Amino acid sequence: MTFDKDKTLQFCNQFSKNTLMETLKIEYIDAGEDFLVARMPVNPAVHQPMGLLHGGASVALAESVGSAASFFFINPELQEVRGIEISANHLKSIREGFVYGTARIIHKGRSLHLWEIRITDEEGNLVSLCKLTNMVLDRQKK
């Protein structure tokens, strides 16, 4: 099966309708066979009280892009993904503009995926460095 960037981005953006990703205005903007990129606007909706990007919003971006990227490696008709652990180091503050989360696979196992998600500002400066572990589960019959 060949990778189709446009279909992948369309799927990710459609899948996010009526979810936290839509609330935070997270948009998937680039993809490859081993990476996925999403962006999120930095504005008062994602600020902490001091007017800076909230660390929790950064983690929500990281988990969103890392979890969506695991779909590259599963059969969504038979399997589903659950984030089971995430860690984040916040290295730089930002008040406005966009942040970009780029997920790259570190380990692709049958039941676990480990992702590194680099969150950068518009100039490419590292804002947060995150690590996400996803568990791959068999989809339950309804």
Residue pairs with C-beta under 8 A, 6 or more apart in sequence:
3 31
3 32
3 33
5 30
5 31
5 32
8 28
8 31
8 36
8 72
9 28
9 29
9 30
9 31
11 71
12 28
12 31
12 36
12 38
12 68
12 71
13 27
13 28
15 68
16 22
16 26
16 28
16 64
16 68
20 60
20 64
21 64
24 40
24 45
24 46
24 57
24 60
24 61
24 64
25 40
25 41
25 45
26 38
26 39
26 40
26 60
26 61
26 64
26 65
27 38
27 39
27 40
28 36
28 37
28 38
28 65
28 68
29 37
29 38
29 39
29 100
30 36
30 37
31 37
33 72
34 72
34 104
34 105
35 69
35 102
35 103
35 104
35 105
36 65
36 68
36 69
36 72
36 102
36 103
37 65
37 100
37 101
37 102
37 103
38 61
38 64
38 65
38 68
38 100
38 101
39 98
39 99
39 100
39 101
40 46
40 57
40 61
40 98
40 99
40 101
41 97
41 98
42 53
42 94
42 95
42 96
42 97
42 98
42 99
43 96
44 51
46 53
46 54
46 57
47 53
47 54
47 95
48 54
48 55
51 95
52 93
52 94
52 95
53 93
53 94
53 95
53 99
53 127
55 88
55 90
55 128
58 88
58 90
58 99
58 119
58 127
58 128
58 130
59 86
59 88
59 128
59 130
61 99
61 101
61 117
61 119
62 86
62 88
62 101
62 103
62 117
62 119
62 128
62 130
62 132
63 83
63 86
63 132
64 101
65 101
65 102
65 103
65 117
66 83
66 86
66 103
66 115
66 117
66 130
66 132
66 134
67 81
67 83
67 132
67 134
68 103
69 103
69 105
69 115
70 81
70 113
70 115
70 134
70 136
71 81
73 105
73 108
73 113
73 136
74 80
74 81
74 136
76 139
77 139
78 138
78 139
79 136
79 137
79 138
79 139
80 136
80 137
80 139
81 113
81 134
81 135
81 136
81 137
82 134
82 135
82 137
83 132
83 133
83 134
83 135
84 133
84 134
84 135
85 132
85 133
86 130
86 131
86 132
86 133
87 130
87 131
88 128
88 129
88 130
88 131
89 128
89 129
89 130
90 127
90 128
91 126
91 127
91 128
91 129
92 121
92 125
92 126
92 127
92 128
93 127
94 121
94 127
97 121
97 122
98 121
98 122
99 119
99 120
99 121
99 127
100 119
100 120
100 121
100 122
101 117
101 118
101 119
101 130
102 117
102 118
102 119
102 120
103 115
103 116
103 117
103 132
104 115
104 116
104 117
104 118
105 113
105 114
105 115
106 114
106 115
106 116
106 131
107 113
107 114
110 136
111 135
111 136
112 133
112 134
112 135
112 136
113 133
113 134
113 136
114 131
114 132
114 133
114 134
115 131
115 132
115 133
115 134
116 129
116 130
116 131
117 129
117 130
117 131
117 132
118 126
118 128
118 129
118 130
119 126
119 127
119 128
119 129
119 130
120 126
120 127
121 127
